């Protein structure tokens, strides 16, 4: 597989830039703040935890808490992973083999494309930038081949923040049912939709061959826990993925499992906190970009805490983002980091993160730098 361009860029700048204005997660919290949300029993469980191995599947209590976030999924339909990345890797390795064909929506998190590409043929179906990054189901239908095994989607989308209608999602699930396809759905931003009425169903709830990927990192703002999971009502498939996990992380961190359980039980408070911050940051960003109508085209995300902003400056987005981080310490992600081998990705966008408390100061620093330019 080719280098993970986004992660290479982050490894260079994430802890060097003064302002990470490209962060894909919501504002995090301290262990003390999280424990303040715990019941007495869960706080006692954390403070008296023995640091041994945990179950490969994830602890029963954690899986029960995760199942509580679904409508039709039980604890036995959950397999935990060391973050979402491991879940993507394991699912693709188990579901696909040479000679198969997969369909992946773009733009997307790179591993959603490169992992299946390392196994079999992959076609890309690009979200339509001219239509608000809409999903065209006719284009997806046309991409299906006799050997197609899987469709991979990501909503709310990273990096665009778009969400399809519930009608579109159900039509996609029905198309996959008609063709006998697995539907892999990255749902890591579910829960922080700016308009909750736009929230769509989780694929594992509505489709018997659906896999719902989620993680504590994004909407919950707890990436340090490294706890992710896949929900799927096909337990034979989950069993095969569990056996593959034996070659990777084997099991998750015991302290992280307890802390994740505490966060999931307090999820309404955590998600409401994060969504309030995202909404405030969107309002601030709208005022900022309105001052530069000739440079930027800003559309707030439907959900999640990232969006794609179009850059219209004559210097181009690559030069703009390079100079901005080097001279002003403000990090953005140019769309070249979302380069795809299976479809075209517009080259004049950058990813903007709106989930962290630093957004106002970062935009002030960006404003100061812009006003100094000729």
N, C-alpha and C positions, 0 to 999 in steps of 0.2 A: 504494500500500500504506500501511496505517496505521503510525504510529510503532512501532518495535520496543521494546515496553514494558520488557522485561527489560534490554535494552542501554541504554535511557535511564536506568533506575534505576542500573545499574552505572556509567554515566558520571558520575552525581552522587555516588555513595557509595564506589565500589570503592577509590579511592586516598585517600579522606578518612576513612573509618571506620578505627578502630584495628584492628579484627578483622573480616576478611571471612569470616564463618561461613556464607556462601552459595556459596563458590567451587565450581565444577563440575569442577575439574581436580585431579589428584594433585599432590603436592609436587614442585616443579620442582628442577632442579639447575643448577649453573654449567657454562659451557663447559669449564672445566678438569676438573671431575668427569666430564663426558661423554667428553672426550678421553682420560681415564685408562682408559676401557673400550675404546678403539679399538685395532685392530691397528697395527703400525708402518706398514704401507702406507697405511691410511686416515688415520692422523695426519699422515703426510707429504703425502697428497693435500690435506688441509685447510689445512695450513700453507703450501703452495705453490700454492694455488688462484688462478687468474686470474679476476678479477671481471667476466666477460663474461656474455652471455645464455646461457640453457640451453635445452634442447629443450622445446617446448610440452608434450609428453607427460610430461616428467620424464626425468631422465638414465637411460640403460639400466641402470646399476649400482643406482640407487635402485629402479627398477621391479622388478629382479630380487630385491632384498632384500624388497620388499613382497610379491611373489609367493610368497616363502618362508613367509609367514604363512598361506597358504591351502592347501587340499588339491588342488583341481582347476583353479586359476587360474594362468596363466602370465604372464610379464612383458608379453606383448603384449595382455593383458586388463586392463591397468592404465592409468589416466589420472590424472595428478597435478593438484592444485589448490592455490591459495593459501588453505589452510584448508578446513574442512568447509563453511562457509557458501557459498563459491563453488561447491562441488560440488552442494549442494542447488539453488542458483539455476540453474546450467547444466542440470542434469538435468531440472528441471521445465519450463524454457523449451524444451528439445528434445523432451521426451516428450509435452507437452500442447499443445493448441491450443483456441481458442474453439469451443464446441460439445461438447467432451469433458467427462468427469466423473471426478473423483478421490475416493478415500476415504483419510482420514487418521485415525490413532488419536490420541486425546487423553487426558490432557494430553501436550504435546509441546513441543519447541523451536519458538518461534513461526514461524520462517521455513518450517518444514515445512507450515504451514497457509497463511500469508499469501502466499507466492510462488505456489502453485497457484491460490489464490483470485483473484489478479490476472489469471489466464489463463482460467479456466473455472469450472464449478460444482464445489463440493467438499462432501462429506458427512463428518461426524465420527462415529466410533465410539468411545465413551468406555470406557476401562478401568473396571472395576467396583470402586469403592472399598470396597464392603461385602464383597467377596470377595478381598481382598488385591490389588486392582488387576488382576484377571484379565481376559484377553482372551476375549470371547464370540464364537466363530466364527459362531454362528447370527445374531447381530446384524450381523456384517460381511457375511455372505452376503445377508442381507435388504437391505443397503444397495447392492448391486450393481445397476446399471442396464444397459440395452442399450448405452449410450454410455460406460460406465466403461472407462477406459484404464489406471488405475494404482491401486495400494494402497501407502500409505506407513506403515512401522512403525518403531519405535525401541526396541530391547532390547539390553542392560539399559536400562530406560526412564529418561529424564530428564523429570520430576523424581522419580518414585516409586521407582526402583531395582528394579522388578519384572522378572522373567524368566519367560516361558511355558515349558512343557515342550517337549522336543524333538518329542514327538508332535503337539502343537498347531502347532508351526512347520511340520512336514512336511504336516500337513493344510491349513494355509494355503497353502503352496506348491502343493499339488495342486489346491486350489480356484482359484488364479490360473492354473494350467496349463489347467484345464478351461475357464475363461472367456477365456483368451488375454490375461491382464492382466500388465503390468509390476509387479514387486514391488520397491519401493525400501526398503532396509533401512539405517537409521542404526545402526551398530554401534560407535560411538566408545568405549564402555566395555567392550568385549570384552577379556578378559584379566585383569580384576580382580574376578571373581566371588568372593564370600566362601566359597562352596562350589564348587570347580572342577567337581564332578560336575553342577552346574546349567548349565554352559556349553553353549550351543546352537550349531548349525552356522551358518556364514556363508552368507547367501542365495546369493551368487554361486557357491558350491560345489555347491549342491543344486538350483538352478533355472536353466534356460537363459535365462529372461527376468528374472533377478534382478540387482539392482544393490546392491552392498555399499559403503556409505560408511564411511570411517575417517579418522583424523587422528592426528597426533602430540601433540595438545593434551591429551587427557583421561586415558585410562588410562596413557599414557606420561608425562604431566606436563610436556610440552615445548611449551606454546602459543606461545612466542616464536619457534619455528621457522616457523610458518605453513605447514606442509606437511600436506596432506590428499590423499585419493585416492578414486576409485571403481573398484571391480573389477566387471567384467561380461564374460561370454563372448560377447556379441553385439558383434563388432568394428565392424560398420556403425554401430551406435548410438554406440560410443566415438568413431568418426571424426567423427560429426556434433557430438558434444559438444566434441571437440578444436577444431573450426572455430569453435564459439561462443566458446570460451575466448580466441580471438584478439582478441575485442572487449573482454576484461576484463584479466586479469593478463598475458596472453600467455605468460609462463613464470614459474617459481618462482625464488626466490633461490638462487644457486649455493652459497653457504656453508651455507644451510639444508639443501639436498639432501644434502651430504656429511655433515653432522651427523645428519640423519635416518637416513641409511644406517648410520652408526655405532650409533645407538640401536637400530635394528631388529636388527642383528647381535647386540647385547647385550640383546635384549628380555627374555629369561628373567630376568636379574638385575635389570633395571629394574622389570619387572612384579612380581616377588617382593618387592622393596623397597617398592613402592607398596602392594601388598596387605597386607603386614605392618603398615604404618602405618594403613591403613583399618581393619583388624581391631582394632588397639589403640584407635583412636578410637571405634569402635562400642562397645567394652566401656566406655569412659569415658562415652560418651553414655548408655548404658543405665543406669548408676549415677546420672548426673545427673537424667535424666527420672524415675527411680523416686522421687526426692525430691519430685516435684510431680505426683502422680497426678491431682489435680483440675484441673490446667492443661493437661497435654500427654498425647497418645497417640502413643507412639513405636514405630515398627516399623523395624528395621534393613533396609538394602537387600539384595536378593539379589545384586546386582552393581553395579559402578560406585561412585562416591564421593558420590552425592547421594541424599537420600530426602525424602519428604513427611511432615512431622510435623503432626498435628492439634492445633490450639490451642483450648482449651475455656474460656479466661478470659472473664469477662463483658464486658470492654472490647472484645473482638473482635480478630482477627488484624491488621487494618490499623493500629489504634491501638497495639497491642502492639509491632509491628515498627518503627513510626515512633518511638515513644518510646525503644525499646531502642537504636536507632542514634544518635539525637540525644543521649541522656543517658548511655549507657554505651559508645558507640562500637562496638557489636556489630551487624553487618549480617546480616540474613536477607532472604529473598524471600517476601513474602506471595503467596498463591495468585492474587490479582488480576492479578499480572504474567503469569499463565498463562491469562488470559481468552481464551476461544475464541468465534469467531463461528459455529462449526459444531456445537458441543455444549456441554453444561453442564460446568463444572469446579467442584468443591466450593470454597466460599469461606472455609473455616475452617482452611486448611493454610498452612504455610510450608515453603520448601525449605531444607534443612540440608546443608551441605557437610562431608564427613568425610574428605577426602583430604589435608589439609594439616597440617603440624606444629603450627600455632597453635591447633588445636582445644581442647586442654586449657586453655590460658590464656583462650581466648574463652569457654568454658563457665564458668570461674571468674568472669570478669567479669560474665557473665550471671547467675550465681548470686548474686553480691554485690548486683547491682541488684535482682533479684527479692526478696531478703530485706529490702530497704529499702522495698518497696512496702507500703502499708497493706492 
